[in-house]
Amino acid sequence: MTQKQQELWYRKGLRFECTGCGGCCTGDPGYVWVNQEEVVAIAKFLGLDMAQFECTHVRRVGNRRSLVELSGGDCTFFDNGARRCMIYEVRPRQCRTWPFWASNVATIEAWQETCEACPGAGQGHLIPLAEIETRVSVIRI
């Protein structure tokens, strides 16, 4: 274990198990950042050509791209009736790494806020430090 790893407040790991509540997919407006690889994968999964997919499901934010949202902030790919993601198999890296974002694990207080917002954070399986660091390194939120 490196010196940095020894100093991390979560060096013994953190608990997380998705409850499928959909809270991370719904609510206040925000951004679900996507890169070209993710756009291609989602379009292919949905059987849409790239132009059609981007016109319907992607918005430009500066020089970045984000999935569009429904009015109210819900992700366009969240099925509210079934309470599930319609593109789960190809969901963006931002979604795959939740709740292990740098902003959520920066401090104990930030993690506690995450646990208050997400019923699966702080519960379930112990996610080891190495896995947390891998997920945190995927995307900066």
C-alpha positions, 0 to 999 in steps of 0.5 A: 500500500502506498503512503497516499493509500495509507492516508486516505480516510476510506483506506479500509474500503466503503460499503455500497450496494445499488438498491435500484431506487433510481435516485441517481437517475432522477431529480434535479437537473444536471449532466451525464457526461458522455464521450464518443465511445459511449455515444456510439455504444448507446446508439448501437444498443438502441439501434439508432444511427449516430445522427439520429441518436445525437440529435435526440439524446445528446446536448452540447455543454461547452465543448463537452456532451451530456445526455439530455434530460426530461423536464424536471431532470430525470434521465431520458433513459430511466424507465420510471414505471419499471424503475430501471435504466433502459441502457444499463448494459451500456450506461455511461462511465459516470453512471457505472462509477457512482457513487465513487466519484472524487467529489463524493469521497473527497472527505468523510463529510462528502461521503456522509452527504452521499449516503444521505442521498443514496440508500445504497451508499454506506450499505451492502458489500465492502468495496476495497480501496483498489476498486474505489480508486479505479472507479474514481480515476475513470471520470472527474465529477 
